[in-house]
Amino acid sequence: MDILLDKPTTYHIRVNGHLDERWSKRLGGMTVTPIEISSQKIVTQLSGQVADQAALFGVLLALYDMRLPLLSVFCEDDLPSGYETLTRSH
């Protein structure tokens, strides 16, 4: 798939740390899913469609402002083999 700068695209973004679902609105309406990896590690996945690359940049900038380390950003149509989207907390 060709990713275009000015078209809506679905992304999966992972950050290190816990992010509450209440942040969804500030993050472009993306679904916020915290996942407990172990008793001492939590990863949060943001999933959803963004309007364009500028909107994606806005989400990434908001995460940066919240000091959440970015782990990965994938376009849904270009997910790597074996990539599992996170859907629930353990």
N, C-alpha and C positions, 0 to 999 in steps of 0.2 A: 504494500500500500504506500502511496505517496502521501506524506504528511505535508499539509499546506499551512501556511502561516495564518490565513484568514478564514479557516473553516472550523466548525465545532469538532472536537475530537475527545474521546474518552481516555483518561489517564489513571494510572495506579501509582501513587506516590507513597513511599515509606519513610518514616522518620523514627529516630531513636527517641524513646520516651513516651510518656502518656499524654494524650491530648483528649480532652473531654468533647463529647458530641456537640456541646453548645457552641463550639467554634465553627461548626459547619457553615453558618451564614457568612462569616468573615472570610471563609475559604471557598467562596464561590458556590456554596450549596453542595459541596462534595460530601459523600458519606464518610464519616469518621469512625474507624473501627480499631479500638485498642486491643492488642493481642499480648497476653502474657506468655513470653517465650520460656522463661524460667522464673524462679522465685525472686530473682534480682534483675531481670531484664524484661522490659516492656517495649514493644514496637507498635506504632500506630500506622495504619494504612488509610490513606485518603483515596477514594475512588469516585469518579464521576466525570461528566462531560464538562469541558470548558469551551467557551465561545471561540477562542482563537489563541494564538501564541502569546499575545499581550495579557490575556486573562490568566494563562498558565504562569507567566512571569509574576503576576500579582499574587498568586497563591504561593509561589516559591519565595517571594519577598516577605510575605506575611510569616511564613515558617521561619525564615531567617531572623526576622524581627523578634520572634518568640524564642529564639536560641535553641531550636530543635534541629539537631544534626540530621541532614538529609542522607538517607541510605540508598534510595533508588527512585527513578522516575521512568515509567514505561508507558508508551502508547499501547492501548489495548490490542490494536491490530498487529503490533510488532512485539508481543510478549516473547521472551526467550523460551526455548524448549525447557520444560520442567518447572517453569515459574508457576507458583500456586498463589492465586489471590486469596487473601485472608478474609474470612467471612464471619468469624465469631470469636468471642473471648473464651479462654479455657478456665 
